[in-house]
Amino acid sequence: MINTILGLWLMISPGIFQYSSAAADNGHIAGPIIVTFSIVAIWEATRVVRKWNFPVGIWLLAAPWILGYENTLAIVSDMSVGVLVLIFASIPGKIEKSYGGGWSSLWQKNPEHIQKSKQN
């Protein structure tokens, strides 16, 4: 949930601080990606999608130098968000139920997730 807020921050901060076009474009691209992955990861069955924010977080740490940001606020904002996204994407969250068993369960006689659902 916090990564959703961080992604929204990336989208609105260029308008607030008047970043250069490279920093603004980066925020307008990376922000919605972070928001999308973090919203999908809210549901227990798709919690693993939170890890898809790792490459985006790493990109935010490198982007100021690769894209040549001119605004110090943009550098600080992107790097701070990058670190926070990496931290919050690494927190697994609570999983209460078992969903499916992956492709291998299709060929098993008594898949583990079927046995668990019969017990509950």
N, C-alpha and C positions, 0 to 999 in steps of 0.2 A: 504494500500500500504506500509506503514511503517513497519507493521508486516511482510510483505514479506521480506524486507531487514533484519529485526531482525532474521528471520528464516534462511536466507542465512548466516548471521554472525555466528549463532550457528554451521552451517555446516563447515565453513572455519576456525573458530578460533582455533580448536584443532590442525590443521596443522600449523598455524602461531605461536602459543605459546607452542606447544609440550606438551599438556595436558596428564595426565595419561589415561589409557585405559577406566576407568569408566566415566570420564568426557567427553572424546572424543566420546565414544559410546552414551552417553546421548545426546550430541549435534547432533550426526548423526541420532538419532531417533526423538528427539523433533523438530529439525530444519525443516525437510521436512513436518512434521505435521502442524506446524505453517504456512509454506509457502502455503501448500495446502488449508487450511481453509481460509487464507487471500486472496488468488487468487479467490477462489470460491465466497467469500463475496464481491468482487469488483462489481459484477453484482447486480443491484438494486433488482431483484426478490429474490436473495439468500443472501441478506445482513445480515440476522439473523445468518448465519453460522459463522460470526465473533465471536459470543459468545462461539463457540465450542473451542476457544483458551483459555478460562478461566481455565479449568482443566490443560492445558499444562503450562500456566503461574504460576499457584499455584505449580505444580510439580517442575518447575524450581527454585522456592523459597526454596523448601524442599530438593531437590535432593543432594545438596552438603553435607548435614548431613546424609541423608539416605544412599547415596552411598560412603561416606567417601572420598571426594575429598582431594587431597594432595596439589594441586596447588592453591595458592591464586588468581591468575588471573582467573582461571576457576570458582572459587566461585564468584568473583566479576562479571564476565561476565554473568554467568547463572542467578544470582540474579538480576542484572540490566536488562537483557533481560526479565526476568519474570515480573518485575514491569512494564516495558514499554509495554509488550504484554497485560497485564491486563488493563493498561490505554487506549491503542489504541483500544483494542477489545471492550471497553465499550462505545466508541464514535459511535452513531448510523448512522451517515452519512445522506445525503440528499436523500429522497425518493420522486420522482416526480409523479409516477404513482402507481395505485393499481393493483395488480396481483392476480387473483383468489379470492376465498373466503373460502378456506379450504374445508374440507369434508362436513361440515354442509351446504354449499351452494348447494350441490347436491339435497337436499331435500326441498329447499326453492323455492317458486313460482317465485319471482323476486329478485334474489340475488343482493346485494349492488354493487358488482363489475360490473355486467351487466348494471345496471342503470347508473353508472359512465361512462362506455364506450359509452353509447348511448348519453350522454350529451356532450362528447368531440367530 
